Amino acid sequence: MRSPFFKNHLESNAKMVDFHGWEMPLQYSGIIDEHKNVRESVGLFDVSHMGRFKIKGEAESQIQHLITNDISKIGDKQVIYSPMCNEDGGIVDDVIVNKINSNEFVVIVNSSNIKKDLDWITENAKSCEIQNVTDDYALLALQGPKAENVLKDAGVEQIENLKSFHLLETKLYDVDCIISRTGYTGEDGFELFFDSKQVQVWEKLLETGTKYGIKPIGLGARDTLRLEAGLMLYGNDIDETITPLEAPLKWTVKFETEFIGKAALEQKKVEKKMRGFEIIEAQRVARKDNKIYDEEKEIGIVTSGSFSPTLGKPIGYCFVPVEYPLEREIKLDIGSKFYDSRLTSTRFYKR
Amino acid sequence: MAEKKFTKEHEWIEKSDQIIIVGITEFAQDQLGDIVSIELPQVSSSFKQNDVMVIIDSVKASSDIYCPVDGEIIEINEKLLEHPELINQSPYEEGWIVKIKPSNPEQIDSLLSKEQYDELVGQNKE
């Protein structure tokens, strides 16, 4: 599959990669350069591979039943992040719910889960009208401290008053657009949802952003940015065998609401916990599935590992038994060599 | 400057007197992307052809570098420990990795010529 901006990526000499069946840009100028550009000024991401569903009708109570977070806490034109769990408390997907009003929602899901989620939501939100609009709408992310300046210069009114996790139905270069103040980078930023035929928006944003040094950003830097910011990647860090309480997503589980998987989450004893790690001294980069040892004993596994361009050292996430506290020293087995490492928070970067 | 030879695993070698200089090719560094660390062998350690002698980490992947011929490491490029990005910037010059004294110099003859290597890389690009 190809995003509406496929041609733009080729014109920008992107290195393309297959991502769950989508041909997407891995990098343009280089992962580290792109990463720093987002932290220091602004970057434009094509995230059109993410699934997009419109849910209409008596939707709010049905969505509440699907997600662990409390949708009643947000008003119209607000956004909430939440896992959706199965009956066992395992994470079916982690999603972003945009509430246009109480009868209309736009849900953003992971590209690897589009079909599964559509089936799951259809089955568990029976009285709603659910539409897969992934191909009808484009999704871009504009992220970084200068993102607001770019949208202001693009003529979007009131953008400076848009709060985090709120959305605006507006015009962007005369195109109808939903702009939410959300992202997956740990920076201030926006996600832009509009008709997929309006491909000129990509070029125009790059043009408007020139004076702020805007660059297109690929999936490589998207991964290192989210890793520094403590954000989960479905399929790596979380999946149906992991509960939100094992992942650092306890804050999204609101037991005062009713949702699928609640009973399991209330009963199940949490035995393992996700932690961050850093490798002491050595600069080796740990990767997914590398094993973690306490002396001779295998105690856990790496779910994500990469190099942090901001910190200039390798970082990652792992699962270890819940009794292993932060700062505890462990050993990482990378290519059959052991490296002294230390457990940390998953939040390596805060703006 | 002596003619370079290549391996299927994207190392290059250049013979000068009794030693060879080893690095990775432009194609390899481009595939790896930003290189962030390197583990170099001990000077005077010995390797057989195709043994893993160096590990390179880029942001997106880890990659083993194989010894192109039997031999002893006589020098390593210590600059790479502080500046692994030299391999990205200058794979054939400043980004050289090790110098080896081959114990079976005839193995060099069976490595790929530039034409053969370019053909191999051309196929990989498809």
Interface residues (C-beta under 8 A of the other chain):
Chain A: K15 L26 Q27 G30 I31 I32 D33 G220 T224 A282 Q283 R284 V285 R287 S306 F307 P309 P314 I334 G335
Chain B: G33 D34 V36 S37 E39 I55 D57 S58 V59 K60 A61 S62
